[in-house]
Amino acid sequence: MHSVFGKNLLFYRKDSGMTQKELAEKVGVQQVTIANYERGTRFPGEDLIYSLARALSISVSLLFTDKSAPAGADKNVESFSLQKILKLLEHQDVSRATAYIRAWKQDSGLTLEETYTGIIIPVLKETGRLWESGVLSVSEEHLISLKMREIISVLADDETENRKLPSPAPRWIGLCAPSDHHDLVLFMLYELLRTEGWEAAFLGTDIPLRDLEDMIKSFKPDAITISCSMIIHKNGLESYLEHLETMNLSETVISLGGRGVDADLLQKFPSVLHCSETLKDGFKAIINGNKQM
């Protein structure tokens, strides 16, 4: 019975989008106590059982019956549900979506980078797939992307809270190729660097060459990343790179990311670092200051 209780407690806690710590605070116990209940190594008293059920907004009976969760529930407990996140975001329930992702991040021991690559990016890809198949309208896809941007920032803020960051901070500029508005992966790179103590400037897209030059001269970045998600934006990216070549930036790591970067472009600009994965490879290259991947 204790084992069933622990599995059901885990299932309904995650289904509610709460972390162990949040549930523990709601019922007035320590986080380790909730962990022990879920593992089946401890069992709560009657009053606490009712408190747990109220906190999870379920009946007490659901915590004790093998039929409380649908077939395959054990699998659902162990895997992240893209559909649940999308459903929450479609209903503009950002707080629950954020709590759900936080719970999985904490319980799985994920780093921020792993959360972005293993959870956030798959959600974004699924959103794009649903839009391409006609399930989501353009406005719905845009709204979900906007809410995901909020979540990306909240998760990064969690990392920097109560954390002492280095000073002076290295500096980074990130921008997209002209007319390329797919900037969320680059935005995640910005947030990752921010949590590592970098002074990061996320410029987005359609930055005029003169403004970019002025920004670089005043900001003096240690690294610059340009994202190009599609080959149709290659010419604009090339114009940026040609202009940067005239600025004598030999001490600055310049990296490119995205599917719009091809072999011809890399051959033309051999000193520029290509990161096949803008987030994972780009983050590693910038942190290490390594021009040889």
C-alpha positions in Angstrom: 0.0 0.0 0.0 2.8 2.4 0.8 4.4 1.8 -2.6 1.1 2.6 -4.3 0.7 5.7 -2.2 4.2 6.9 -3.1 3.7 6.4 -6.8 0.3 8.2 -6.8 1.7 11.0 -4.7 4.5 11.5 -7.3 2.1 11.2 -10.2 -0.4 13.8 -8.9 2.2 16.2 -7.6 3.8 16.4 -11.1 0.4 16.6 -12.7 -0.3 19.6 -10.6 2.9 21.3 -11.7 4.4 21.4 -8.1 7.9 20.7 -7.0 8.6 18.6 -3.9 9.6 21.8 -2.1 6.4 23.6 -3.1 4.2 20.7 -1.9 6.2 20.5 1.3 5.6 24.2 2.0 1.9 23.8 1.4 1.5 21.0 4.0 4.1 22.2 6.5 6.8 19.6 6.2 10.4 19.4 4.8 11.1 18.6 1.2 13.0 15.4 2.2 9.7 14.2 3.8 7.9 14.4 0.5 10.8 12.7 -1.2 10.6 9.9 1.4 6.8 9.5 0.9 7.3 9.2 -2.9 10.0 6.7 -2.5 7.9 4.6 -0.2 10.4 4.7 2.7 8.1 6.8 4.9 4.3 7.1 5.4 2.3 10.1 6.6 -0.2 10.3 9.4 -3.9 10.7 8.8 -4.0 14.4 9.1 -1.1 14.9 6.7 -2.7 12.5 4.2 -5.7 14.8 4.0 -3.5 17.9 3.8 -1.6 16.4 0.9 -4.9 15.6 -0.9 -6.2 19.1 -0.4 -2.9 20.6 -1.6 -3.1 18.5 -4.8 -6.9 19.2 -5.2 -7.7 15.5 -5.4 -9.7 13.0 -3.2 -7.8 11.0 -0.6 -8.9 7.8 -2.3 -6.9 8.7 -5.4 -3.7 8.4 -3.4 -4.5 4.8 -2.4 -5.9 2.9 -5.4 -4.0 1.3 -8.2 -6.7 2.5 -10.6 -6.1 6.2 -9.6 -3.9 6.8 -12.7 -4.7 5.6 -16.2 -2.9 2.7 -17.9 0.7 3.6 -18.5 0.8 6.0 -15.6 4.2 4.9 -14.5 5.5 5.8 -17.9 3.9 9.2 -17.7 5.5 9.8 -14.3 8.9 9.3 -15.8 8.5 11.3 -19.1 7.9 14.9 -19.8 4.6 15.6 -21.5 4.8 18.1 -24.4 1.1 17.9 -24.9 0.4 19.0 -21.3 2.7 22.0 -21.7 1.1 23.0 -25.0 -2.4 22.6 -23.6 -1.5 24.9 -20.7 0.1 27.5 -23.0 -2.9 27.4 -25.4 -5.0 28.4 -22.4 -2.5 31.1 -21.4 -1.8 29.3 -18.1 1.9 30.4 -17.9 2.2 30.0 -14.2 1.2 26.3 -14.3 3.3 25.6 -17.3 6.3 27.2 -15.6 5.6 25.2 -12.4 5.4 22.0 -14.4 8.7 22.6 -16.1 10.3 23.7 -12.8 9.2 20.5 -11.2 10.7 18.3 -13.9 13.9 20.4 -13.8 14.3 20.0 -10.1 13.3 16.3 -9.8 15.4 15.2 -12.8 18.4 17.2 -11.6 18.7 19.1 -14.9 20.9 22.0 -15.5 19.5 25.1 -17.1 21.2 24.2 -20.4 19.7 20.6 -20.2 16.3 22.1 -19.5 16.5 24.4 -22.5 17.7 21.6 -24.8 15.7 18.7 -23.4 12.4 20.5 -22.6 12.0 24.0 -24.1 13.4 23.3 -27.6 11.2 20.1 -28.0 8.2 22.2 -27.0 9.1 24.8 -29.6 9.6 22.2 -32.3 6.3 20.6 -31.5 4.6 24.0 -31.7 6.2 24.6 -35.1 5.0 21.2 -36.3 1.5 21.8 -35.2 1.5 25.2 -37.0 2.8 23.6 -40.2 0.2 20.9 -40.1 -2.6 23.5 -39.6 -3.5 22.5 -36.0 -2.4 25.9 -34.7 -3.1 29.2 -36.3 -0.3 31.8 -36.8 -1.6 33.8 -33.9 -1.8 30.8 -31.6 1.8 29.8 -32.6 3.0 33.4 -31.9 1.2 33.5 -28.5 2.8 30.2 -27.4 6.2 31.4 -28.5 5.7 34.6 -26.5 4.8 32.7 -23.4 7.7 30.4 -23.8 10.0 33.4 -23.9 8.6 34.4 -20.5 9.3 30.9 -19.1 12.9 30.9 -20.6 13.6 34.1 -18.6 11.9 32.9 -15.4 14.1 29.7 -15.4 17.2 31.8 -15.9 16.2 34.1 -13.0 15.9 31.1 -10.8 19.5 30.2 -11.5 20.9 33.7 -10.7 18.9 34.2 -7.5 21.2 34.3 -4.5 24.2 33.5 -6.7 27.3 35.6 -6.7 28.5 36.3 -10.2 32.0 37.2 -11.3 33.2 40.8 -11.8 34.3 42.3 -14.1 32.0 40.4 -16.5 32.9 39.3 -20.0 30.7 40.7 -22.7 28.6 39.1 -25.5 26.4 40.4 -28.3 23.8 38.2 -29.9 21.7 39.0 -33.0 19.9 37.4 -35.9 20.6 37.7 -39.6 18.5 40.4 -41.2 14.8 39.5 -41.7 15.3 36.3 -39.5 12.8 36.5 -36.7 13.4 33.0 -35.3 15.3 34.2 -32.3 14.2 32.0 -29.3 17.2 29.7 -29.4 19.5 32.7 -29.5 17.5 34.1 -26.6 18.2 31.0 -24.6 21.9 31.4 -25.3 21.6 34.9 -24.0 20.0 33.8 -20.8 22.5 31.0 -20.3 25.4 33.4 -20.6 23.6 35.8 -18.2 23.5 33.1 -15.6 27.2 32.6 -16.0 27.9 36.2 -15.2 28.3 37.5 -18.7 27.1 41.0 -19.5 25.0 40.0 -22.4 23.3 42.2 -25.1 20.5 40.5 -27.0 19.8 42.7 -30.1 17.3 40.5 -31.9 16.9 41.1 -35.6 17.1 43.7 -38.4 19.9 45.7 -36.8 21.3 48.3 -39.2 25.0 47.9 -40.0 25.9 51.3 -38.7 24.0 50.7 -35.4 25.8 47.3 -35.0 29.1 48.9 -35.6 28.4 51.6 -33.0 27.2 49.0 -30.5 30.4 46.9 -30.9 32.7 49.9 -30.5 31.0 51.1 -27.3 30.2 47.7 -25.8 33.5 46.0 -26.7 32.2 42.4 -26.7 34.4 39.4 -26.0 32.1 37.3 -28.2 29.5 37.9 -30.9 26.9 35.3 -32.0 24.8 35.6 -35.2 22.0 33.2 -35.8 20.7 32.4 -39.2 17.8 29.9 -39.2 17.1 29.6 -42.9 19.3 29.8 -46.1 17.1 32.6 -47.5 18.7 34.9 -44.9 22.2 34.0 -46.0 22.8 37.2 -48.0 22.0 39.4 -45.0 24.3 37.3 -42.8 27.1 37.7 -45.3 26.7 41.4 -45.3 27.1 41.4 -41.5 30.2 39.3 -41.7 31.8 41.4 -44.4 31.3 44.5 -42.3 32.7 42.8 -39.2 35.8 41.9 -41.2 36.6 45.6 -41.6 36.5 46.3 -37.8 39.6 44.5 -36.7 37.9 42.2 -34.2 40.7 39.6 -33.9 40.3 39.3 -30.2 36.6 38.7 -30.4 35.1 35.2 -30.8 32.6 35.4 -33.6 30.3 32.4 -34.0 27.4 31.5 -36.3 24.5 29.2 -35.6 21.5 27.9 -37.4 20.6 26.0 -40.5 21.2 29.0 -42.8 24.9 28.7 -42.5 26.4 26.7 -45.4 29.9 25.5 -46.4 30.4 28.3 -49.0 29.9 30.9 -46.3 32.3 29.2 -43.9 34.9 28.9 -46.6 34.6 32.6 -47.3 35.0 33.5 -43.6 37.4 30.9 -42.2 38.1 32.8 -39.0 34.4 32.6 -38.0 33.4 29.7 -35.7 30.4 27.6 -36.8 28.3 26.0 -34.1 26.1 23.3 -35.5 23.8 23.7 -32.5 23.5 27.4 -31.6 22.7 26.7 -28.0 24.8 23.8 -26.9 27.9 24.2 -29.1 27.6 28.0 -29.0 27.5 28.2 -25.2 30.5 25.9 -24.9 32.5 27.8 -27.5 31.8 31.2 -25.9 32.5 30.0 -22.3 35.8 28.4 -23.3 36.8 31.2 -25.7 37.7 28.3 -28.1 37.8 29.0 -31.8 38.5 25.3 -32.6 35.4 23.2 -32.1 
